[in-house]
Amino acid sequence: MIARMVLNGRQREVEVRPNQTLLEVLRDTLGIFDVKQGCDEGVCGACTVLLDGRPVSSCLVLAPAVRGRAVVTLRGLERDGGLHPLQEAFVRHGAVQCGFCTPGMLLTVLAFLERERYPDRETLRAALEGNLCRCTGYAKILDAVEAYVRGEQGDG
Amino acid sequence: MHPFEYAAPETLDDALALLRAHRDEARVLAGGQSLVPLLNYRLARPRVVVDITGLPLGGVGVDDGRLRLGALVRHHQLEESDAVARHCPVLREAARLIGNVRVRALGTLGGSLAHADPAAELPAAMTALDARLLVASATGRRTIAAREFFTGPLTTALAPDEIVTEVEIPATPAHGWAVEQFARRAGDFGLVTVVALVSVDRRGRIEDARLALGGVADRPVRAAAAEDVLRGEEPIAERVAWAAEIARERLDPPSDAFASGAYRRLLAGVLCRRALARAVDCALGTR
């Protein structure tokens, strides 16, 4: 069957089986590997994509159930072929080690900041409690997000 | 995932006809936050998945003080809706504890109730609120009280060809509220979840007290004996502590891989006391 979606701003029609998840279609059919496969039960946050602007676990969305909605993956954040400022902040602050959780972290943060522009650290911590990172201990991720929120540029 | 057919009916009648035709071999897909993990792990093997998210069951309305919530209302709507905040704020507090932000983006009220995890927040909240579930099948409609709806672990009074269409919550205009939960990690189901509602009359005595618990039995339960010792009494700390003690004494929670029954029981007493104390403060306007 055909699944329709607006993927990173482009209308797409993809041949899918009913028992495929959005995650499988993104990675296996469309080759979008910035979406990571983790737990397959919606707990880890590695497969986060934005569905109509809200973070969802793509492992828990059946592909045919996308029903034409807007899907944004990490590469949808690209600015003029370069990194998004939040990605740059992650690089500057050492918020990336193995990188497996990073796409989910970035998308979750950006969706959250749409609703709350200037959150404090505790609020950010709560906003990210559904995204697991096994490397950084979260401190540098929070540093990076805070720097981005403050609008800091450069190599600080 | 095992293979299955996928149907996305556009009307309630079409959805109900599909369920009538396939009965036990069909599973209803709403937000998918419980069903899809079961499919991913091959624990559920339906022949047909009936996606009901295209049906017009997503409304939030207020009717004579009663809050009416469509079965497809998503958890994030419970967190964000002004009508919910005004008419049933305890539901907003309960919804914030559900899973993680991604679960709340897609998970639905009707889905959570029909899935009936004994530790889930919304079944406990609906039990405290004396909610009524409107249920439909191809052959008729009926209403089931929340207290009769949950019949065991992941088991409800729904027949295989029925779905929840709406939830109706009676007005609790003067009630203070609190939800207390202890979970091992953020986003986990609570080991124990307590929902408390308390109202105070003009003399400053407790008029109505409701206490519902999740995670302590095979379904959400009301602590009726604890409610009884509060009604008509002054809402002082000693009375609240005694009521919590009575709630605890009457529980016999199961043990599982995450916590022993004894620990859950202890936790239930502590959380009941905290929830009642906070609901009292809320009712008295001191919070």
Interface residues (C-beta under 8 A of the other chain):
Chain A: M1 R17 P18 N19 Q20 T21 D40 E41 G42 V43 G45 T48 L51 R54 P55 V56 S57 C59 L60 V61 L62 P64 A65 R67 T108 F112 A126 A127 E129 G130
Chain B: M1 H2 P3 F4 E5 Y6 A8 L29 G32 Q33 V36 P37 L39 N40 Y41 V49 D51 T53 G54 H76 G99 N100 V101 R102 V103 A105 L106 A186 G187
